[in-house]
Amino acid sequence: MGMPPLHLLISILFGQPVLGHVRPHILFVLVDDLGWADVGFHRDKANPEVVTPNLDSLVASGIHLNRHYVHHMCTPTRTSVQSGRLPVHVNTRLSGPCQDDTGIPYNMTGMAEKMKQAGYKTHYVGKWDAGMSTPQHTPHGRGYETSLNYFSHKNDFYNQSNMQTCCDSDPTIVDFWRTDRGASDVNGTGYSEFLYRQELVNIVQRHDPELPLFLFYAPHVAHCPLQVPESYYSKFAWMADDEDQCKDRMQGIPVDPSNPALEYKCRQQHAAMIMLMDEVVGNVTAALKVRNMWEDTLMIFSSDNGGPVRILENAANNWPLRGGKFGNFEGGIRATAFVSGGFLPENVRGSERGGIIHIADWYGTLCALAGVDASDQRAAAAGLPPIDSVDMWPYLSGAADASPRNTIPVGDTCLISGSWKLMTAATTPSLWQGPRYPNGSTRESEAETPGCSDGCLFNVEQDPTEQRNWYSLRPDIVASMSRQLQQLQLGFFENQDRFANSCPREVANCACWLARNRYGGFLGPYALLDPEIPEEAHAMVV
């Protein structure tokens, strides 16, 4: 390896950002359950079902990332981006916020902590889903000075009641958090995405443009439950061939509580939510432009996984890619992604990058842009995996012709190496969706059929839709990649954090008990809260 750049050597030695180093404002948008075909710039021609004018404009003046990979589930992706590790080195499970080992291990350093070290003002808005057990696991504990967030996979868009948590049997408990306490000031006052929009715009309006801003926005859209204001929903009422199968899973959850009579249609709701999200993104970028900050901003946009294709609860579309959320086909792990903003060099605007990038790589990339060392000394002292993140800025800015990343161990049974992807076990879903999905002829069973039961090898650079299986035709590549995957598996990591909770011994469900008895009905951290319980009480097993 060559010598690190001088500015990073100074940062490593003294733990401080380099004076005079140009630090862009950062806007990071991580969308929930967005499908490949759910944006206009992935459609061959204009489609009235896909209304994303702001995103289309941003990618037209930015860089389209054609092979930007994530995990096939939300929690691993979100822990990956915040920690700078590939999911196999931080978390690969879809766990709930009430479990000690959910999210990022206690002693890993968060991305926002690095940005604070570089002098950034750091703010988080939206879905967290990267741990909650101790205050250290919250956005604030990971370096965000302020947050307006929810902790779990989903909550109600209108009243923010908890869903899919250890407390979901009690809908009076609210999953909505402001920095270090329940978000009682805004809970129940409106549609979540509008509350997030107001928070984002307020942050931009209050910010001193002379200081670098790191603003992370993680919309709830387009995760279920599919809920959206009627004014948006009605714009897509013409979808005559839409499905209503998703209402079977969403009984009792209204499209818009102001009109309980609205019929629950899958594709119509999904399209309306995507349009709304696009509008909010446009509002935030407009606010940055009003403050004359956009020309100094780098915007990063990505989905957290491919779109879910099960129409019992959602209606995303990954056409023409194969598969979707929960599976390792490209439709599940190749994210809709781009970078934009005035900080991009003019000569790369309106271009595309086809090299491999993983969402974990933004940690190291942003550290390099901020002028701070990306290495994690705290994690090293605890025996935890180092960061995997690779600085992508030379590749994105045009200084380098190729991506510095060539390999991604996706999981125990999947490896990406250059053009090739090896899959050694069955994965679901495996279908190819059409341009219009779902429609009146769609069968739910199609989304449940596994693929690659006998192994698959695809050239995903030349064949991104994974039509031709080379597994039996190229045994040499299969053997080589299988050996490589087996070697990489030796370094795979599973978080085994355990903590002393802060409840009376007789309490069986500490998180829910504290929500009722400490946080005024809001879900929040449940361990290492009391002064008499030292931080050393947690057991770190690696």
C-alpha positions as CSV (number, residue, x, y, z in Angstrom):
1,M,0.0,0.0,0.0
2,G,1.1,3.6,-0.7
3,M,1.4,6.4,1.8
4,P,-1.9,8.0,2.8
5,P,-2.5,11.6,1.6
6,L,-0.9,14.3,3.8
7,H,-4.2,15.6,5.0
8,L,-5.2,12.2,6.2
9,L,-1.9,11.6,7.9
10,I,-2.4,14.8,9.9
11,S,-6.0,13.7,10.8
12,I,-4.7,10.2,11.9
13,L,-1.9,11.7,14.1
14,F,-4.0,14.5,15.7
15,G,-7.6,13.3,15.4
16,Q,-8.6,16.7,13.9
17,P,-9.9,17.7,10.5
18,V,-7.4,19.5,8.3
19,L,-7.7,23.3,8.3
20,G,-8.6,24.7,4.9
21,H,-9.9,21.4,3.6
22,V,-13.0,22.0,1.5
23,R,-15.9,20.2,3.2
24,P,-19.1,20.0,1.2
25,H,-22.5,20.0,2.8
26,I,-23.9,16.5,2.7
27,L,-27.5,15.5,2.1
28,F,-28.0,11.7,2.3
29,V,-31.4,10.3,1.3
30,L,-32.0,6.7,2.1
31,V,-35.5,5.6,0.8
32,D,-37.4,2.6,2.2
33,D,-38.4,-0.2,-0.1
34,L,-38.0,1.7,-3.4
35,G,-38.2,-0.5,-6.5
36,W,-35.9,-0.2,-9.5
37,A,-38.8,0.8,-11.8
38,D,-40.4,3.1,-9.3
39,V,-38.5,6.1,-10.6
40,G,-38.9,7.9,-13.9
41,F,-35.2,7.7,-14.8
42,H,-35.3,3.9,-14.8
43,R,-38.2,3.9,-17.4
44,D,-37.6,3.9,-21.1
45,K,-40.3,6.4,-21.7
46,A,-42.6,8.6,-19.7
47,N,-45.1,6.6,-17.6
48,P,-48.1,8.3,-15.8
49,E,-47.8,5.8,-13.0
50,V,-44.3,6.9,-12.1
51,V,-44.2,10.6,-11.1
52,T,-40.7,11.6,-9.9
53,P,-39.8,14.8,-11.6
54,N,-37.4,16.0,-8.9
55,L,-35.5,12.8,-8.7
56,D,-35.3,12.7,-12.5
57,S,-33.9,16.2,-12.6
58,L,-31.4,15.5,-9.9
59,V,-30.0,12.4,-11.6
60,A,-29.9,14.2,-15.0
61,S,-27.5,16.7,-13.4
62,G,-25.7,14.1,-11.3
63,I,-24.2,10.7,-11.6
64,H,-26.4,7.6,-12.0
65,L,-25.0,4.7,-10.0
66,N,-25.8,1.5,-12.0
67,R,-24.3,-1.0,-9.7
68,H,-24.8,0.4,-6.2
69,Y,-25.4,-2.5,-3.9
70,V,-27.2,-2.9,-0.5
71,H,-28.5,-5.8,1.6
72,H,-31.8,-7.3,0.7
73,M,-33.3,-6.2,4.0
74,C,-33.5,-2.8,5.7
75,T,-31.8,-3.3,9.1
76,P,-28.5,-4.7,7.6
77,T,-28.4,-1.9,5.0
78,R,-28.9,0.8,7.6
79,T,-26.3,-0.6,10.0
80,S,-24.0,-0.9,7.1
81,V,-24.1,2.7,6.0
82,Q,-23.9,4.1,9.5
83,S,-20.9,1.8,10.5
84,G,-19.0,1.6,7.2
85,R,-19.0,-2.2,7.3
86,L,-20.4,-4.7,4.9
87,P,-23.5,-6.3,6.4
88,V,-21.5,-9.6,6.9
89,H,-19.2,-7.6,9.3
90,V,-21.9,-5.7,11.3
91,N,-25.4,-7.3,11.0
92,T,-27.3,-9.5,8.6
93,R,-30.5,-10.0,10.6
94,L,-33.9,-8.4,10.4
95,S,-34.2,-8.0,14.2
96,G,-36.6,-5.8,16.3
97,P,-35.5,-2.7,18.3
98,C,-36.1,-4.4,21.6
99,Q,-33.3,-6.9,21.1
100,D,-29.8,-6.2,22.6
101,D,-28.0,-7.4,19.5
102,T,-30.0,-5.4,17.0
103,G,-28.2,-2.9,14.9
104,I,-24.7,-1.6,15.2
105,P,-22.4,-3.1,18.0
106,Y,-22.0,-0.9,20.9
107,N,-18.3,-0.1,20.4
108,M,-18.4,0.7,16.7
109,T,-18.1,4.4,15.7
110,G,-20.9,5.9,13.7
111,M,-20.6,7.9,10.5
112,A,-22.0,11.0,12.1
113,E,-19.4,10.8,14.9
114,K,-16.7,11.1,12.2
115,M,-18.5,14.0,10.6
116,K,-18.8,15.8,14.0
117,Q,-15.1,15.3,14.4
118,A,-14.7,17.1,11.1
119,G,-16.7,20.1,12.3
120,Y,-20.0,19.2,10.7
121,K,-23.4,20.0,12.2
122,T,-25.2,16.6,12.1
123,H,-28.9,15.9,12.0
124,Y,-31.0,12.8,11.4
125,V,-34.7,12.7,10.2
126,G,-36.8,9.6,9.6
127,K,-36.4,5.8,9.9
128,W,-33.5,4.6,12.1
129,D,-33.8,0.8,12.3
130,A,-30.1,0.5,13.4
131,G,-30.5,-0.3,17.1
132,M,-32.2,1.2,20.2
133,S,-31.2,-0.8,23.3
134,T,-29.0,1.8,24.9
135,P,-28.6,5.6,24.4
136,Q,-25.4,4.8,22.5
137,H,-27.5,3.0,19.9
138,T,-29.8,5.9,19.0
139,P,-29.1,8.5,16.3
140,H,-27.9,10.9,19.0
141,G,-25.6,8.3,20.5
142,R,-24.2,7.6,17.1
143,G,-23.2,11.3,16.5
144,Y,-26.3,13.1,15.3
145,E,-26.8,16.3,17.3
146,T,-30.5,16.2,16.7
147,S,-32.9,13.6,15.5
148,L,-36.6,13.1,14.7
149,N,-36.9,9.4,14.1
150,Y,-38.6,6.1,14.7
151,F,-36.7,3.1,15.7
152,S,-38.4,0.1,14.2
153,H,-39.1,-1.2,10.7
154,K,-42.4,0.8,10.4
155,N,-45.0,2.8,12.4
156,D,-48.3,4.3,11.6
157,F,-47.9,7.3,9.2
158,Y,-50.6,9.4,11.0
159,N,-50.4,8.7,14.8
160,Q,-46.8,7.1,14.8
161,S,-48.0,4.2,16.9
162,N,-45.6,1.3,17.1
163,M,-45.7,-1.6,14.7
164,Q,-43.5,-4.7,14.3
165,T,-41.9,-4.2,17.8
166,C,-42.0,-6.1,21.1
167,C,-44.8,-3.7,22.1
168,D,-47.0,-3.9,19.0
169,S,-49.7,-5.6,21.1
170,D,-50.2,-2.2,22.8
171,P,-50.9,0.3,20.0
172,T,-51.0,3.2,22.5
173,I,-47.2,3.0,22.6
174,V,-45.7,5.4,20.1
175,D,-42.5,4.9,18.1
176,F,-41.4,8.5,17.6
177,W,-38.3,10.0,19.1
178,R,-36.7,13.4,19.3
179,T,-33.0,13.3,20.0
180,D,-33.1,12.0,23.7
181,R,-36.9,11.8,24.5
182,G,-40.3,11.0,23.0
183,A,-41.4,13.3,20.2
184,S,-44.4,14.5,22.1
185,D,-44.2,18.0,20.5
186,V,-45.2,16.7,17.1
187,N,-46.6,13.2,17.7
188,G,-50.1,12.8,16.1
189,T,-50.1,16.3,14.5
190,G,-49.8,15.1,10.9
191,Y,-48.7,12.7,8.2
192,S,-45.1,11.6,9.1
193,E,-43.5,12.6,5.8
194,F,-44.9,16.1,6.2
195,L,-43.5,16.3,9.8
196,Y,-40.2,15.2,8.4
197,R,-40.3,17.7,5.7
198,Q,-40.9,20.5,8.2
199,E,-38.1,19.3,10.3
200,L,-35.7,19.1,7.3
201,V,-36.6,22.6,6.1
202,N,-36.3,24.0,9.6
203,I,-32.8,22.5,10.0
204,V,-31.7,24.1,6.7
205,Q,-33.2,27.4,7.5
206,R,-31.6,27.6,10.9
207,H,-28.2,26.4,9.7
208,D,-25.2,28.7,9.4
209,P,-24.1,28.2,5.8
210,E,-20.5,28.8,6.8
211,L,-20.4,25.6,8.7
212,P,-20.6,22.2,7.0
213,L,-24.0,20.4,7.3
214,F,-24.5,16.6,7.4
215,L,-28.2,16.0,7.0
216,F,-29.5,12.4,6.8
217,Y,-33.1,11.9,5.6
218,A,-34.5,8.4,5.8
219,P,-38.2,8.5,4.5
220,H,-40.7,6.1,5.8
221,V,-42.0,5.9,2.2
222,A,-42.5,3.5,0.6
223,H,-42.6,0.9,3.3
224,C,-45.9,-0.6,4.4
225,P,-48.4,0.2,5.8
226,L,-49.3,2.0,2.5
227,Q,-50.9,5.2,3.8
228,V,-51.0,8.5,2.0
229,P,-53.2,11.7,2.1
230,E,-56.2,11.4,-0.2
231,S,-55.1,14.4,-2.2
232,Y,-52.2,12.4,-3.5
233,Y,-54.0,9.0,-3.7
234,S,-56.8,10.4,-5.9
235,K,-54.3,11.5,-8.6
236,F,-53.9,7.8,-9.5
237,A,-57.6,6.8,-9.3
238,W,-57.6,6.0,-13.0
239,M,-55.6,2.7,-12.5
240,A,-58.5,0.4,-13.6
241,D,-56.4,-2.8,-13.5
242,D,-55.0,-2.3,-10.0
243,E,-55.1,-5.0,-7.3
244,D,-56.7,-4.9,-3.9
245,Q,-55.0,-8.0,-2.5
246,C,-52.8,-5.8,-0.3
247,K,-55.8,-4.8,1.8
248,D,-55.9,-8.4,3.2
249,R,-52.8,-7.6,5.2
250,M,-53.7,-4.1,6.0
251,Q,-57.1,-4.5,7.5
252,G,-57.9,-1.7,10.0
253,I,-55.1,0.6,8.6
254,P,-56.8,3.4,6.6
255,V,-55.3,4.9,3.5
256,D,-56.2,8.3,4.9
257,P,-58.0,8.5,8.3
258,S,-59.9,11.6,7.1
259,N,-61.8,9.4,4.7
260,P,-62.1,5.8,6.0
261,A,-64.2,4.9,2.9
262,L,-61.2,5.0,0.5
263,E,-60.6,1.6,-1.1
264,Y,-57.2,0.1,-0.4
265,K,-55.5,-0.4,-3.8
266,C,-51.9,-1.6,-4.0
267,R,-50.3,0.1,-7.0
268,Q,-52.3,3.3,-6.6
269,Q,-51.1,3.8,-3.1
270,H,-47.5,2.9,-3.8
271,A,-47.4,5.3,-6.8
272,A,-48.9,8.1,-4.7
273,M,-46.4,7.6,-1.9
274,I,-43.5,7.7,-4.3
275,M,-44.8,10.9,-5.8
276,L,-45.1,12.4,-2.4
277,M,-41.6,11.4,-1.4
278,D,-40.3,13.0,-4.7
279,E,-42.0,16.2,-3.7
280,V,-40.4,16.2,-0.2
281,V,-37.0,15.7,-1.7
282,G,-37.6,18.6,-4.0
283,N,-38.7,20.8,-1.0
284,V,-35.4,20.0,0.8
285,T,-33.2,20.7,-2.2
286,A,-35.1,23.9,-2.8
287,A,-34.5,25.0,0.8
288,L,-30.8,24.4,0.3
289,K,-30.9,26.5,-2.9
290,V,-32.7,29.4,-1.1
291,R,-29.9,29.4,1.5
292,N,-27.2,29.4,-1.3
293,M,-26.0,26.0,0.0
294,W,-26.8,23.8,-2.9
295,E,-23.7,24.7,-5.0
296,D,-21.6,23.4,-2.1
297,T,-23.7,20.3,-1.5
298,L,-23.1,16.6,-2.3
299,M,-26.4,14.7,-2.4
300,I,-26.4,10.9,-2.1
301,F,-29.6,9.0,-2.9
302,S,-30.2,5.3,-2.4
303,S,-32.9,2.7,-1.7
304,D,-32.2,0.5,1.4
305,N,-33.1,-2.6,-0.6
306,G,-35.0,-3.6,-3.7
307,G,-38.7,-3.2,-3.8
308,P,-40.9,-5.8,-2.0
309,V,-43.0,-7.7,-4.6
310,R,-45.5,-9.4,-2.2
311,I,-48.8,-7.8,-3.0
312,L,-50.3,-8.8,0.3
313,E,-48.6,-5.7,1.8
314,N,-46.9,-3.7,-1.0
315,A,-46.7,-3.1,-4.7
316,A,-43.1,-2.1,-5.6
317,N,-41.7,-2.8,-9.1
318,N,-38.1,-3.9,-9.9
319,W,-38.6,-4.4,-13.6
320,P,-36.6,-5.4,-15.6
321,L,-34.5,-6.8,-12.8
322,R,-35.2,-10.2,-11.3
323,G,-36.5,-10.7,-7.8
324,G,-36.9,-8.1,-5.0
325,K,-36.7,-7.5,-1.3
326,F,-35.6,-10.5,0.9
327,G,-33.8,-12.1,-2.0
328,N,-30.3,-12.0,-3.5
329,F,-31.3,-11.5,-7.2
330,E,-30.4,-8.1,-8.5
331,G,-33.9,-6.8,-7.9
332,G,-33.3,-7.3,-4.1
333,I,-29.8,-5.9,-3.8
334,R,-29.0,-3.5,-6.7
335,A,-30.3,-0.2,-5.3
336,T,-31.8,2.7,-7.1
337,A,-29.1,5.2,-6.5
338,F,-27.4,8.4,-7.7
339,V,-25.3,11.4,-6.5
340,S,-26.0,15.0,-7.3
341,G,-25.5,18.5,-6.1
342,G,-23.4,21.5,-7.0
343,F,-20.2,20.0,-5.4
344,L,-20.0,17.5,-8.2
345,P,-17.4,18.5,-10.8
346,E,-19.1,19.8,-14.0
347,N,-17.4,17.3,-16.2
348,V,-19.1,14.3,-14.5
349,R,-22.6,15.7,-14.3
350,G,-25.2,13.8,-16.4
351,S,-23.0,10.7,-16.5
352,E,-23.2,7.1,-15.2
353,R,-20.9,4.9,-13.2
354,G,-21.2,1.1,-13.8
355,G,-18.5,0.0,-11.3
356,I,-19.3,-1.8,-8.1
357,I,-20.2,0.4,-5.1
358,H,-21.5,-0.7,-1.8
359,I,-23.5,1.5,0.5
360,A,-20.9,0.9,3.2
361,D,-18.4,2.8,1.0
362,W,-20.0,6.2,1.8
363,Y,-18.5,6.1,5.3
364,G,-15.0,6.2,4.0
365,T,-15.9,8.5,1.1
366,L,-17.4,11.1,3.3
367,C,-14.6,10.9,5.8
368,A,-12.1,11.5,3.0
369,L,-14.1,14.5,1.8
370,A,-14.4,15.8,5.4
371,G,-10.7,15.4,6.0
372,V,-10.8,12.9,8.8
373,D,-9.4,9.4,9.3
374,A,-12.0,6.8,8.6
375,S,-10.4,4.0,10.8
376,D,-12.3,3.0,13.9
377,Q,-9.9,2.8,16.9
378,R,-12.7,2.2,19.4
379,A,-13.9,-0.9,17.5
380,A,-10.3,-2.2,17.2
381,A,-9.8,-1.9,20.9
382,A,-13.0,-4.0,21.4
383,G,-11.9,-6.7,18.9
384,L,-14.6,-5.8,16.4
385,P,-14.2,-5.9,12.6
386,P,-12.6,-2.9,11.0
387,I,-14.4,-0.8,8.5
388,D,-14.8,-2.1,4.9
389,S,-15.5,1.2,3.4
390,V,-13.6,2.3,0.3
391,D,-13.2,6.0,-0.7
392,M,-15.2,6.3,-3.9
393,W,-14.6,10.0,-4.5
394,P,-11.7,9.6,-7.0
395,Y,-13.9,7.3,-9.1
396,L,-17.0,9.5,-8.8
397,S,-15.1,12.8,-9.5
398,G,-13.4,11.4,-12.6
399,A,-9.9,11.2,-11.2
400,A,-10.0,7.4,-11.4
401,D,-11.3,5.3,-14.3
402,A,-12.5,2.3,-12.3
403,S,-14.2,1.6,-8.9
404,P,-11.7,0.5,-6.2
405,R,-14.2,-2.2,-5.2
406,N,-14.3,-5.5,-7.0
407,T,-15.8,-7.9,-4.5
408,I,-18.9,-8.0,-2.2
409,P,-19.6,-11.1,0.0
410,V,-23.4,-10.6,0.0
411,G,-23.9,-13.4,2.5
412,D,-23.2,-17.1,3.3
413,T,-24.6,-18.2,-0.1
414,C,-23.9,-15.3,-2.4
415,L,-20.7,-13.6,-3.7
416,I,-20.2,-10.8,-6.3
417,S,-16.8,-10.7,-7.9
418,G,-16.3,-8.3,-10.8
419,S,-18.8,-9.2,-13.5
420,W,-19.9,-12.5,-11.9
421,K,-22.4,-13.3,-9.2
422,L,-22.4,-16.7,-7.5
423,M,-25.5,-18.0,-5.7
424,T,-25.2,-21.4,-4.0
425,A,-28.7,-21.8,-2.5
426,A,-32.3,-21.0,-3.3
427,T,-33.5,-17.5,-2.9
428,T,-37.0,-15.9,-2.9
429,P,-38.5,-14.0,-4.7
430,S,-37.2,-15.1,-8.1
431,L,-39.8,-13.7,-10.5
432,W,-39.4,-11.1,-13.3
433,Q,-42.0,-8.4,-13.0
434,G,-43.6,-6.6,-15.9
435,P,-43.6,-2.9,-16.5
436,R,-47.0,-2.7,-14.8
437,Y,-47.1,-4.6,-11.5
438,P,-49.3,-5.7,-9.8
439,N,-52.3,-5.8,-12.1
440,G,-55.5,-7.7,-12.3
441,S,-53.9,-10.9,-13.4
442,T,-51.1,-11.0,-10.8
443,R,-50.9,-14.0,-8.5
444,E,-49.4,-13.7,-5.1
445,S,-47.9,-17.2,-5.5
446,E,-45.6,-15.9,-8.2
447,A,-43.7,-13.9,-5.5
448,E,-43.2,-17.0,-3.3
449,T,-41.4,-19.2,-5.9
450,P,-37.7,-19.7,-5.1
451,G,-35.0,-19.7,-7.7
452,C,-31.4,-21.1,-7.9
453,S,-32.1,-24.2,-5.9
454,D,-29.3,-26.0,-7.8
455,G,-27.0,-23.0,-7.8
456,C,-26.6,-20.0,-10.2
457,L,-23.8,-18.1,-11.8
458,F,-24.7,-14.9,-13.6
459,N,-22.7,-12.3,-15.5
460,V,-24.6,-9.4,-14.0
461,E,-22.5,-6.8,-15.9
462,Q,-23.6,-8.1,-19.3
463,D,-26.9,-9.7,-18.1
464,P,-28.2,-7.5,-15.2
465,T,-31.7,-9.2,-15.5
466,E,-30.1,-12.6,-14.7
467,Q,-31.6,-14.5,-17.6
468,R,-28.7,-16.9,-18.4
469,N,-27.4,-19.2,-15.7
470,W,-23.8,-20.2,-16.3
471,Y,-23.5,-22.5,-13.3
472,S,-23.2,-25.7,-15.2
473,L,-21.3,-24.1,-18.1
474,R,-18.5,-22.5,-16.2
475,P,-17.5,-24.9,-13.4
476,D,-14.1,-23.2,-13.2
477,I,-15.6,-19.9,-12.1
478,V,-18.0,-21.7,-9.8
479,A,-15.1,-23.5,-8.1
480,S,-12.9,-20.4,-7.8
481,M,-15.7,-18.2,-6.4
482,S,-16.9,-21.0,-4.0
483,R,-13.4,-21.2,-2.6
484,Q,-13.2,-17.4,-2.3
485,L,-16.6,-17.3,-0.5
486,Q,-15.6,-20.0,1.9
487,Q,-12.4,-18.1,2.8
488,L,-14.4,-14.9,3.3
489,Q,-16.9,-16.6,5.5
490,L,-14.2,-17.2,8.1
491,G,-14.3,-13.4,8.8
492,F,-18.1,-13.1,9.0
493,F,-19.4,-11.5,12.2
494,E,-22.6,-11.8,14.2
495,N,-23.2,-9.2,16.9
496,Q,-23.7,-10.8,20.3
497,D,-24.1,-7.7,22.5
498,R,-25.8,-8.2,25.8
499,F,-26.7,-5.5,28.3
500,A,-28.0,-5.0,31.8
501,N,-31.5,-3.5,31.3
502,S,-32.8,-0.7,33.5
503,C,-36.0,-2.2,34.7
504,P,-37.1,-3.9,38.0
505,R,-36.1,-7.6,37.9
506,E,-39.7,-8.8,37.7
507,V,-40.4,-6.9,34.5
508,A,-40.4,-9.3,31.5
509,N,-40.5,-6.7,28.7
510,C,-38.3,-3.8,29.7
511,A,-38.6,-1.7,26.6
512,C,-42.4,-1.6,26.9
513,W,-42.3,-1.1,30.6
514,L,-40.0,1.9,30.2
515,A,-42.2,3.3,27.4
516,R,-45.1,3.4,29.8
517,N,-43.3,4.3,33.0
518,R,-40.4,6.5,31.9
519,Y,-40.9,7.9,28.4
520,G,-44.6,8.9,28.6
521,G,-45.8,6.3,26.2
522,F,-42.9,6.5,23.7
523,L,-40.6,3.6,22.7
524,G,-36.9,4.3,23.7
525,P,-33.7,2.9,25.0
526,Y,-34.1,0.3,27.8
527,A,-30.5,-0.6,28.9
528,L,-27.6,1.2,30.6
529,L,-29.8,4.1,31.6
530,D,-29.2,4.5,35.3
531,P,-26.0,5.9,36.9
532,E,-25.7,2.9,39.2
533,I,-25.4,0.6,36.2
534,P,-21.9,1.3,34.7
535,E,-21.3,1.0,31.0
536,E,-18.9,-1.9,31.8
537,A,-21.9,-4.0,32.7
538,H,-22.5,-4.9,29.1
539,A,-20.8,-8.0,27.8
540,M,-19.1,-7.8,24.4
541,V,-18.6,-11.1,22.8
542,V,-16.8,-11.3,19.5
